[in-house]
Amino acid sequence: MTMTSSTRPLRHSPLFDSLASESTSVRLPVDGTLPSLLAGCLYAVGPARFEIGRQHVHHLYDGAGMIHRLTISDGAATYSSRYVGSDYYRQMLTMQLIPPCSFFGTRAGIFRRILRTPAVNPVVGITLLQNKIEVLGQTGQAVQIDPESLATIGTRHDDVPGSCWARAPHGAMDHSTHEQIRLTVTRRDPFAYTVGVYGDSGSTRTLRVLPVSHPALVQGIGCTEHYIAIVEPPFRARRFGARWARAASIHDYSWDATEGTHVTILDRATGSTVAETNVRSLFTMDRVTAWEEGRTVTVELAAYPDPSVIDSLAFVDGRTPPGEFPSPMPTRIVVDLASSTGACSPISQVAGRMLASDPRLAGHKHSVIFFDAALRAGDLPGRLVRFNVESGALVAWQDEHLLPSMPLLVPAGSASPEASGWLVSMALDVDSGTSLLVVLDADTMTEIARVCLPQAIPYGLNGLFIPAEAPT
């Protein structure tokens, strides 16, 4: 991986500025009319503080995490935010420096990494479990957030404390059982993928411990009614150093495109291996979804050709990334369980990331996906796309003054047709340097309303929408 530079004007620069303060129930101006049926809370987590004193982080995802909530009710909206009270953030404040063992940036010597576990910085994954918001990072525990106050109220270990070496920050939800499936890399002579199942009642069990000599940087797993899909890019831990370190660092991994991408399908009930196959080399930074049909399992993800996206989000000048952002392709991997063979192909010819589909069809076959897409190579996303995989119909929305991201579909109702409802997305207004929530009619991709925030929310958000009738 190599750094790149750009002479383009940094329209995106407010997306990489720290948030100086937290917010509590700030009433937001609305341009347009929010639908009366659009009611609930949008929660998002992402990096938000990039410096302490005179020190600056080296990578976007080494910024201290912040939890955001936009509450929509009766056509009005309020905004609250709070820093995640993680070990990482507390160390920043108490030591007045960037913790020296961060995952993406500061390289710590091997002896320091043997003696000291990196502080948890949960800025990537977000989910709802046991009526609490849980946020996750690449290592360590899940940090639990109170949905009302946004206060950090506890932590959850995904395995025996101290044995977690790395984590896939995006788990999978089985909506039929209300269970979550998560993957951690544990230190077991030397490594193993541990697949855990977490019930909404508080139950926890280990489904499978899968030994692996060189664990990959797995970002997410897919879950269907009967199967679990693990996608391992050829970005694997090096032989030396990783074995002795107490927790992972991005410097532990190396890319070898000749290996291809390894896909493992596990039985959802027993954890046994049903199929294994290799497809072309790819890398992803976002969620992985899956669904089954007969004796095939289809995995969907936003696929980069290599992990250079990690470099593109590094603060090479101490303030902002270099300005060239690779775009992934929405991609499907179809695994034939009978023959243990796999086929990999693009879903659309338009590059895009943050794939979203109807949440009611999680783990099941769907026809429509949504994603954010760049207007030209090397740019951040500049439009939102609705794509029908069956018909090939594509409808896009864009505004030359906005940089949208993190599209989420909010269904119009439990009985509404697939992908019918509202698409919500956080966007940067490059003219004012502030963020807003864009609300689109998901069927036509026409704009309905904008909810204006008082500041720019940094790039790198992941979120979920909890309808008003759902438990919080």
C-alpha positions as a Python dict, from the first residue, in 0.01 Angstrom:
ca = {
    (1, 'M'): (0, 0, 0),
    (2, 'T'): (127, 346, -86),
    (3, 'M'): (9, 693, 1),
    (4, 'T'): (-120, 922, -270),
    (5, 'S'): (-150, 1297, -289),
    (6, 'S'): (-402, 1520, -459),
    (7, 'T'): (-421, 1880, -579),
    (8, 'R'): (-803, 1882, -566),
    (9, 'P'): (-968, 2143, -343),
    (10, 'L'): (-1049, 1978, -14),
    (11, 'R'): (-1429, 2013, -26),
    (12, 'H'): (-1437, 1730, 225),
    (13, 'S'): (-1204, 1888, 484),
    (14, 'P'): (-1479, 1969, 743),
    (15, 'L'): (-1549, 1595, 757),
    (16, 'F'): (-1213, 1546, 928),
    (17, 'D'): (-1232, 1819, 1191),
    (18, 'S'): (-1277, 1729, 1557),
    (19, 'L'): (-1605, 1796, 1734),
    (20, 'A'): (-1526, 2031, 2020),
    (21, 'S'): (-1836, 1968, 2228),
    (22, 'E'): (-2124, 1735, 2299),
    (23, 'S'): (-2492, 1819, 2243),
    (24, 'T'): (-2813, 1750, 2436),
    (25, 'S'): (-3158, 1757, 2274),
    (26, 'V'): (-3083, 2041, 2034),
    (27, 'R'): (-3394, 2121, 1832),
    (28, 'L'): (-3307, 2118, 1462),
    (29, 'P'): (-3453, 2327, 1179),
    (30, 'V'): (-3631, 2127, 909),
    (31, 'D'): (-3639, 2230, 545),
    (32, 'G'): (-3939, 2057, 390),
    (33, 'T'): (-4183, 1828, 570),
    (34, 'L'): (-4090, 1516, 761),
    (35, 'P'): (-4351, 1240, 706),
    (36, 'S'): (-4573, 1181, 1010),
    (37, 'L'): (-4503, 806, 988),
    (38, 'L'): (-4127, 864, 998),
    (39, 'A'): (-4073, 843, 1372),
    (40, 'G'): (-3787, 699, 1573),
    (41, 'C'): (-3419, 743, 1650),
    (42, 'L'): (-3124, 736, 1415),
    (43, 'Y'): (-2812, 629, 1606),
    (44, 'A'): (-2467, 660, 1453),
    (45, 'V'): (-2113, 609, 1577),
    (46, 'G'): (-1790, 731, 1429),
    (47, 'P'): (-1455, 899, 1503),
    (48, 'A'): (-1490, 1254, 1633),
    (49, 'R'): (-1175, 1370, 1814),
    (50, 'F'): (-847, 1365, 1626),
    (51, 'E'): (-609, 1558, 1850),
    (52, 'I'): (-521, 1613, 2212),
    (53, 'G'): (-281, 1891, 2305),
    (54, 'R'): (-31, 1910, 2019),
    (55, 'Q'): (-71, 1548, 1913),
    (56, 'H'): (-283, 1440, 1618),
    (57, 'V'): (-394, 1088, 1530),
    (58, 'H'): (-243, 925, 1224),
    (59, 'H'): (-565, 774, 1090),
    (60, 'L'): (-934, 860, 1071),
    (61, 'Y'): (-1038, 550, 1265),
    (62, 'D'): (-797, 628, 1547),
    (63, 'G'): (-1010, 929, 1633),
    (64, 'A'): (-1196, 892, 1963),
    (65, 'G'): (-1551, 769, 1908),
    (66, 'M'): (-1872, 967, 1949),
    (67, 'I'): (-2231, 841, 1954),
    (68, 'H'): (-2494, 1056, 1779),
    (69, 'R'): (-2874, 1043, 1802),
    (70, 'L'): (-3129, 1217, 1583),
    (71, 'T'): (-3481, 1180, 1722),
    (72, 'I'): (-3768, 1232, 1477),
    (73, 'S'): (-4125, 1269, 1601),
    (74, 'D'): (-4435, 1456, 1480),
    (75, 'G'): (-4243, 1624, 1201),
    (76, 'A'): (-3974, 1765, 1432),
    (77, 'A'): (-3618, 1656, 1505),
    (78, 'T'): (-3367, 1689, 1789),
    (79, 'Y'): (-2997, 1603, 1807),
    (80, 'S'): (-2781, 1472, 2089),
    (81, 'S'): (-2420, 1354, 2093),
    (82, 'R'): (-2174, 1224, 2348),
    (83, 'Y'): (-1822, 1089, 2343),
    (84, 'V'): (-1804, 715, 2399),
    (85, 'G'): (-1653, 664, 2746),
    (86, 'S'): (-1406, 404, 2621),
    (87, 'D'): (-1064, 319, 2764),
    (88, 'Y'): (-914, 492, 2460),
    (89, 'Y'): (-1096, 822, 2522),
    (90, 'R'): (-1023, 817, 2895),
    (91, 'Q'): (-654, 761, 2827),
    (92, 'M'): (-652, 1055, 2585),
    (93, 'L'): (-791, 1281, 2857),
    (94, 'T'): (-585, 1156, 3149),
    (95, 'M'): (-251, 1122, 2967),
    (96, 'Q'): (-311, 1422, 2736),
    (97, 'L'): (-171, 1228, 2444),
    (98, 'I'): (-281, 982, 2177),
    (99, 'P'): (-271, 627, 2322),
    (100, 'P'): (47, 472, 2178),
    (101, 'C'): (-106, 137, 2078),
    (102, 'S'): (-391, 249, 1852),
    (103, 'F'): (-511, 0, 1588),
    (104, 'F'): (-474, 197, 1264),
    (105, 'G'): (-210, 460, 1331),
    (106, 'T'): (70, 487, 1581),
    (107, 'R'): (309, 199, 1549),
    (108, 'A'): (414, 66, 1890),
    (109, 'G'): (728, -140, 1941),
    (110, 'I'): (687, -515, 1980),
    (111, 'F'): (792, -512, 2345),
    (112, 'R'): (537, -245, 2432),
    (113, 'R'): (269, -446, 2250),
    (114, 'I'): (362, -761, 2439),
    (115, 'L'): (330, -582, 2771),
    (116, 'R'): (30, -364, 2698),
    (117, 'T'): (-304, -425, 2530),
    (118, 'P'): (-424, -139, 2308),
    (119, 'A'): (-710, 63, 2454),
    (120, 'V'): (-1053, -9, 2310),
    (121, 'N'): (-1169, 251, 2056),
    (122, 'P'): (-1520, 151, 1939),
    (123, 'V'): (-1587, 365, 1631),
    (124, 'V'): (-1701, 120, 1361),
    (125, 'G'): (-1981, -120, 1452),
    (126, 'I'): (-2317, -32, 1611),
    (127, 'T'): (-2610, -249, 1710),
    (128, 'L'): (-2902, -282, 1953),
    (129, 'L'): (-2888, -566, 2204),
    (130, 'Q'): (-3078, -608, 2532),
    (131, 'N'): (-3229, -259, 2494),
    (132, 'K'): (-2881, -106, 2489),
    (133, 'I'): (-2681, 43, 2207),
    (134, 'E'): (-2351, -143, 2166),
    (135, 'V'): (-2060, 3, 1973),
    (136, 'L'): (-1760, -199, 1858),
    (137, 'G'): (-1411, -148, 1724),
    (138, 'Q'): (-1139, -370, 1581),
    (139, 'T'): (-1022, -500, 1919),
    (140, 'G'): (-1141, -555, 2274),
    (141, 'Q'): (-1486, -524, 2420),
    (142, 'A'): (-1823, -400, 2304),
    (143, 'V'): (-1906, -74, 2482),
    (144, 'Q'): (-2266, -39, 2599),
    (145, 'I'): (-2450, 292, 2563),
    (146, 'D'): (-2772, 401, 2731),
    (147, 'P'): (-3011, 488, 2443),
    (148, 'E'): (-3165, 782, 2630),
    (149, 'S'): (-2870, 963, 2790),
    (150, 'L'): (-2602, 826, 2550),
    (151, 'A'): (-2389, 764, 2859),
    (152, 'T'): (-2143, 475, 2856),
    (153, 'I'): (-2284, 224, 3105),
    (154, 'G'): (-2068, -88, 3068),
    (155, 'T'): (-1867, -323, 2852),
    (156, 'R'): (-1921, -671, 2716),
    (157, 'H'): (-1640, -918, 2648),
    (158, 'D'): (-1700, -1135, 2345),
    (159, 'D'): (-1483, -1411, 2488),
    (160, 'V'): (-1255, -1482, 2784),
    (161, 'P'): (-1110, -1142, 2886),
    (162, 'G'): (-757, -1097, 2758),
    (163, 'S'): (-777, -1361, 2486),
    (164, 'C'): (-938, -1143, 2218),
    (165, 'W'): (-672, -1046, 1963),
    (166, 'A'): (-899, -882, 1703),
    (167, 'R'): (-1265, -847, 1614),
    (168, 'A'): (-1494, -823, 1314),
    (169, 'P'): (-1666, -496, 1410),
    (170, 'H'): (-1980, -572, 1208),
    (171, 'G'): (-2182, -864, 1344),
    (172, 'A'): (-2497, -1018, 1198),
    (173, 'M'): (-2850, -1012, 1335),
    (174, 'D'): (-3082, -1313, 1311),
    (175, 'H'): (-3418, -1137, 1321),
    (176, 'S'): (-3612, -1463, 1356),
    (177, 'T'): (-3444, -1546, 1689),
    (178, 'H'): (-3336, -1192, 1792),
    (179, 'E'): (-2981, -1325, 1829),
    (180, 'Q'): (-2659, -1162, 1717),
    (181, 'I'): (-2365, -1351, 1575),
    (182, 'R'): (-2017, -1203, 1619),
    (183, 'L'): (-1668, -1312, 1523),
    (184, 'T'): (-1353, -1254, 1725),
    (185, 'V'): (-997, -1365, 1667),
    (186, 'T'): (-875, -1531, 1984),
    (187, 'R'): (-527, -1636, 2087),
    (188, 'R'): (-539, -2015, 2086),
    (189, 'D'): (-213, -2182, 1981),
    (190, 'P'): (-182, -1940, 1816),
    (191, 'F'): (-517, -1818, 1675),
    (192, 'A'): (-880, -1913, 1613),
    (193, 'Y'): (-1195, -1754, 1482),
    (194, 'T'): (-1450, -1774, 1764),
    (195, 'V'): (-1812, -1740, 1652),
    (196, 'G'): (-2036, -1632, 1941),
    (197, 'V'): (-2415, -1608, 1963),
    (198, 'Y'): (-2567, -1337, 2183),
    (199, 'G'): (-2933, -1356, 2279),
    (200, 'D'): (-3152, -1058, 2356),
    (201, 'S'): (-3227, -1219, 2694),
    (202, 'G'): (-2859, -1200, 2790),
    (203, 'S'): (-2764, -1556, 2698),
    (204, 'T'): (-2423, -1612, 2539),
    (205, 'R'): (-2280, -1923, 2378),
    (206, 'T'): (-1988, -2016, 2156),
    (207, 'L'): (-2106, -2171, 1831),
    (208, 'R'): (-1769, -2260, 1679),
    (209, 'V'): (-1398, -2223, 1744),
    (210, 'L'): (-1226, -2242, 1406),
    (211, 'P'): (-843, -2267, 1423),
    (212, 'V'): (-652, -2044, 1179),
    (213, 'S'): (-278, -2003, 1143),
    (214, 'H'): (-284, -1651, 992),
    (215, 'P'): (-609, -1469, 1066),
    (216, 'A'): (-743, -1225, 809),
    (217, 'L'): (-872, -875, 876),
    (218, 'V'): (-1238, -981, 873),
    (219, 'Q'): (-1477, -686, 890),
    (220, 'G'): (-1815, -858, 902),
    (221, 'I'): (-2002, -1186, 878),
    (222, 'G'): (-2327, -1277, 707),
    (223, 'C'): (-2616, -1471, 857),
    (224, 'T'): (-2908, -1647, 686),
    (225, 'E'): (-3180, -1868, 830),
    (226, 'H'): (-2957, -2177, 833),
    (227, 'Y'): (-2602, -2057, 761),
    (228, 'I'): (-2323, -1819, 862),
    (229, 'A'): (-2079, -1682, 603),
    (230, 'I'): (-1721, -1581, 691),
    (231, 'V'): (-1533, -1388, 419),
    (232, 'E'): (-1154, -1378, 463),
    (233, 'P'): (-967, -1135, 234),
    (234, 'P'): (-601, -1213, 158),
    (235, 'F'): (-500, -945, 409),
    (236, 'R'): (-359, -1170, 678),
    (237, 'A'): (-151, -1145, 992),
    (238, 'R'): (221, -1174, 936),
    (239, 'R'): (403, -1471, 1083),
    (240, 'F'): (635, -1271, 1310),
    (241, 'G'): (516, -1008, 1555),
    (242, 'A'): (145, -1083, 1544),
    (243, 'R'): (194, -1404, 1737),
    (244, 'W'): (353, -1221, 2028),
    (245, 'A'): (142, -907, 2041),
    (246, 'R'): (-145, -902, 2290),
    (247, 'A'): (-379, -738, 2038),
    (248, 'A'): (-384, -666, 1666),
    (249, 'S'): (-251, -361, 1483),
    (250, 'I'): (-296, -276, 1116),
    (251, 'H'): (82, -314, 1083),
    (252, 'D'): (46, -686, 1159),
    (253, 'Y'): (-128, -753, 826),
    (254, 'S'): (5, -792, 473),
    (255, 'W'): (-173, -827, 138),
    (256, 'D'): (-116, -1122, -95),
    (257, 'A'): (-352, -1111, -392),
    (258, 'T'): (-235, -1454, -511),
    (259, 'E'): (-419, -1618, -220),
    (260, 'G'): (-767, -1511, -328),
    (261, 'T'): (-1057, -1461, -88),
    (262, 'H'): (-1157, -1755, 128),
    (263, 'V'): (-1527, -1806, 206),
    (264, 'T'): (-1642, -2045, 479),
    (265, 'I'): (-2008, -2139, 527),
    (266, 'L'): (-2104, -2271, 872),
    (267, 'D'): (-2421, -2447, 979),
    (268, 'R'): (-2623, -2195, 1182),
    (269, 'A'): (-2742, -2458, 1433),
    (270, 'T'): (-2431, -2671, 1489),
    (271, 'G'): (-2140, -2451, 1377),
    (272, 'S'): (-2004, -2727, 1154),
    (273, 'T'): (-1841, -2637, 822),
    (274, 'V'): (-2081, -2684, 530),
    (275, 'A'): (-1867, -2549, 245),
    (276, 'E'): (-1536, -2372, 177),
    (277, 'T'): (-1429, -2203, -144),
    (278, 'N'): (-1195, -1940, -288),
    (279, 'V'): (-1289, -1650, -514),
    (280, 'R'): (-1095, -1355, -652),
    (281, 'S'): (-904, -1127, -415),
    (282, 'L'): (-1112, -850, -261),
    (283, 'F'): (-1128, -638, 52),
    (284, 'T'): (-1417, -475, 237),
    (285, 'M'): (-1448, -218, 516),
    (286, 'D'): (-1825, -238, 564),
    (287, 'R'): (-2102, -478, 663),
    (288, 'V'): (-2145, -817, 498),
    (289, 'T'): (-2495, -950, 432),
    (290, 'A'): (-2608, -1294, 317),
    (291, 'W'): (-2916, -1490, 211),
    (292, 'E'): (-2986, -1848, 104),
    (293, 'E'): (-3182, -2001, -179),
    (294, 'G'): (-3198, -2378, -209),
    (295, 'R'): (-2844, -2513, -185),
    (296, 'T'): (-2670, -2181, -245),
    (297, 'V'): (-2567, -1898, -12),
    (298, 'T'): (-2527, -1549, -158),
    (299, 'V'): (-2301, -1298, 17),
    (300, 'E'): (-2322, -926, -61),
    (301, 'L'): (-2053, -669, 16),
    (302, 'A'): (-1884, -354, -110),
    (303, 'A'): (-1561, -495, -255),
    (304, 'Y'): (-1234, -303, -299),
    (305, 'P'): (-965, -461, -517),
    (306, 'D'): (-711, -422, -234),
    (307, 'P'): (-678, -256, 111),
    (308, 'S'): (-546, 78, -23),
    (309, 'V'): (-863, 239, 116),
    (310, 'I'): (-695, 216, 457),
    (311, 'D'): (-413, 442, 337),
    (312, 'S'): (-661, 682, 178),
    (313, 'L'): (-807, 757, 524),
    (314, 'A'): (-470, 827, 686),
    (315, 'F'): (-388, 1182, 798),
    (316, 'V'): (-70, 1218, 597),
    (317, 'D'): (-46, 1594, 649),
    (318, 'G'): (-158, 1584, 1010),
    (319, 'R'): (-499, 1731, 927),
    (320, 'T'): (-683, 1559, 641),
    (321, 'P'): (-649, 1250, 420),
    (322, 'P'): (-469, 1292, 87),
    (323, 'G'): (-786, 1332, -119),
    (324, 'E'): (-795, 1018, -339),
    (325, 'F'): (-1062, 776, -217),
    (326, 'P'): (-1100, 440, -392),
    (327, 'S'): (-1453, 326, -466),
    (328, 'P'): (-1565, -33, -403),
    (329, 'M'): (-1799, -229, -629),
    (330, 'P'): (-2124, -374, -492),
    (331, 'T'): (-2046, -744, -527),
    (332, 'R'): (-2209, -1083, -482),
    (333, 'I'): (-2036, -1408, -396),
    (334, 'V'): (-2256, -1711, -467),
    (335, 'V'): (-2147, -2032, -294),
    (336, 'D'): (-2281, -2368, -413),
    (337, 'L'): (-2303, -2579, -97),
    (338, 'A'): (-2319, -2910, -283),
    (339, 'S'): (-1995, -2861, -477),
    (340, 'S'): (-1814, -2611, -248),
    (341, 'T'): (-1758, -2379, -541),
    (342, 'G'): (-1803, -2004, -555),
    (343, 'A'): (-1867, -1738, -816),
    (344, 'C'): (-1793, -1368, -764),
    (345, 'S'): (-1942, -1089, -976),
    (346, 'P'): (-2043, -722, -950),
    (347, 'I'): (-2404, -648, -861),
    (348, 'S'): (-2408, -325, -1061),
    (349, 'Q'): (-2171, -138, -1290),
    (350, 'V'): (-2182, 165, -1062),
    (351, 'A'): (-1923, 173, -785),
    (352, 'G'): (-2052, 238, -435),
    (353, 'R'): (-2023, 157, -67),
    (354, 'M'): (-2239, 118, 247),
    (355, 'L'): (-2482, -125, 85),
    (356, 'A'): (-2828, -109, 246),
    (357, 'S'): (-3141, -312, 184),
    (358, 'D'): (-3483, -347, 343),
    (359, 'P'): (-3414, -437, 711),
    (360, 'R'): (-3726, -656, 715),
    (361, 'L'): (-3549, -886, 469),
    (362, 'A'): (-3226, -921, 665),
    (363, 'G'): (-3090, -1271, 596),
    (364, 'H'): (-3337, -1321, 311),
    (365, 'K'): (-3334, -1264, -64),
    (366, 'H'): (-3402, -907, -171),
    (367, 'S'): (-3428, -728, -503),
    (368, 'V'): (-3334, -370, -417),
    (369, 'I'): (-3016, -228, -268),
    (370, 'F'): (-2916, 128, -183),
    (371, 'F'): (-2563, 270, -167),
    (372, 'D'): (-2366, 592, -176),
    (373, 'A'): (-2153, 647, -486),
    (374, 'A'): (-1882, 885, -603),
    (375, 'L'): (-1948, 1112, -900),
    (376, 'R'): (-1596, 1056, -1031),
    (377, 'A'): (-1300, 836, -946),
    (378, 'G'): (-1116, 938, -631),
    (379, 'D'): (-1399, 1144, -481),
    (380, 'L'): (-1600, 1088, -168),
    (381, 'P'): (-1962, 982, -231),
    (382, 'G'): (-2166, 1249, -407),
    (383, 'R'): (-2492, 1070, -478),
    (384, 'L'): (-2730, 807, -340),
    (385, 'V'): (-2836, 516, -559),
    (386, 'R'): (-3135, 281, -561),
    (387, 'F'): (-3062, -29, -772),
    (388, 'N'): (-3300, -313, -858),
    (389, 'V'): (-3085, -622, -896),
    (390, 'E'): (-3355, -815, -1084),
    (391, 'S'): (-3455, -552, -1342),
    (392, 'G'): (-3134, -349, -1355),
    (393, 'A'): (-3328, -27, -1294),
    (394, 'L'): (-3113, 242, -1134),
    (395, 'V'): (-3238, 568, -983),
    (396, 'A'): (-2998, 819, -829),
    (397, 'W'): (-3025, 1138, -624),
    (398, 'Q'): (-2756, 1401, -597),
    (399, 'D'): (-2695, 1763, -503),
    (400, 'E'): (-2371, 1925, -616),
    (401, 'H'): (-2340, 2098, -279),
    (402, 'L'): (-2373, 1783, -68),
    (403, 'L'): (-2155, 1482, 11),
    (404, 'P'): (-2396, 1210, 135),
    (405, 'S'): (-2307, 888, 316),
    (406, 'M'): (-2450, 613, 538),
    (407, 'P'): (-2784, 551, 360),
    (408, 'L'): (-3040, 365, 571),
    (409, 'L'): (-3383, 247, 462),
    (410, 'V'): (-3676, 309, 697),
    (411, 'P'): (-3974, 101, 576),
    (412, 'A'): (-4309, 277, 550),
    (413, 'G'): (-4473, -2, 752),
    (414, 'S'): (-4463, -369, 833),
    (415, 'A'): (-4680, -459, 532),
    (416, 'S'): (-4538, -211, 281),
    (417, 'P'): (-4370, -343, -38),
    (418, 'E'): (-3997, -413, -39),
    (419, 'A'): (-3778, -100, -27),
    (420, 'S'): (-4082, 125, 11),
    (421, 'G'): (-4045, 400, 267),
    (422, 'W'): (-3776, 659, 327),
    (423, 'L'): (-3404, 664, 267),
    (424, 'V'): (-3218, 872, 527),
    (425, 'S'): (-2856, 977, 487),
    (426, 'M'): (-2608, 1202, 667),
    (427, 'A'): (-2452, 1456, 430),
    (428, 'L'): (-2201, 1740, 441),
    (429, 'D'): (-2309, 2075, 299),
    (430, 'V'): (-1980, 2189, 147),
    (431, 'D'): (-2096, 2552, 127),
    (432, 'S'): (-2184, 2594, 494),
    (433, 'G'): (-1941, 2332, 628),
    (434, 'T'): (-2217, 2173, 835),
    (435, 'S'): (-2398, 1838, 821),
    (436, 'L'): (-2761, 1760, 759),
    (437, 'L'): (-2990, 1461, 738),
    (438, 'V'): (-3137, 1411, 392),
    (439, 'V'): (-3474, 1233, 372),
    (440, 'L'): (-3573, 1081, 37),
    (441, 'D'): (-3877, 893, -87),
    (442, 'A'): (-3714, 549, -125),
    (443, 'D'): (-3935, 454, -422),
    (444, 'T'): (-3864, 757, -639),
    (445, 'M'): (-3542, 890, -478),
    (446, 'T'): (-3693, 1238, -465),
    (447, 'E'): (-3601, 1463, -175),
    (448, 'I'): (-3868, 1521, 92),
    (449, 'A'): (-3686, 1708, 367),
    (450, 'R'): (-3356, 1819, 514),
    (451, 'V'): (-3278, 1832, 884),
    (452, 'C'): (-2999, 2084, 948),
    (453, 'L'): (-2735, 2014, 1214),
    (454, 'P'): (-2532, 2288, 1385),
    (455, 'Q'): (-2192, 2142, 1289),
    (456, 'A'): (-2012, 1902, 1059),
    (457, 'I'): (-2017, 1543, 1178),
    (458, 'P'): (-1689, 1370, 1085),
    (459, 'Y'): (-1668, 1109, 814),
    (460, 'G'): (-1678, 736, 888),
    (461, 'L'): (-2022, 694, 1042),
    (462, 'N'): (-2208, 365, 1079),
    (463, 'G'): (-2565, 372, 1199),
    (464, 'L'): (-2903, 212, 1257),
    (465, 'F'): (-3258, 343, 1273),
    (466, 'I'): (-3486, 227, 1555),
    (467, 'P'): (-3857, 295, 1484),
    (468, 'A'): (-4055, 465, 1759),
    (469, 'E'): (-4256, 151, 1835),
    (470, 'A'): (-3941, -60, 1884),
    (471, 'P'): (-3809, -104, 2240),
    (472, 'T'): (-3531, 137, 2342),
}
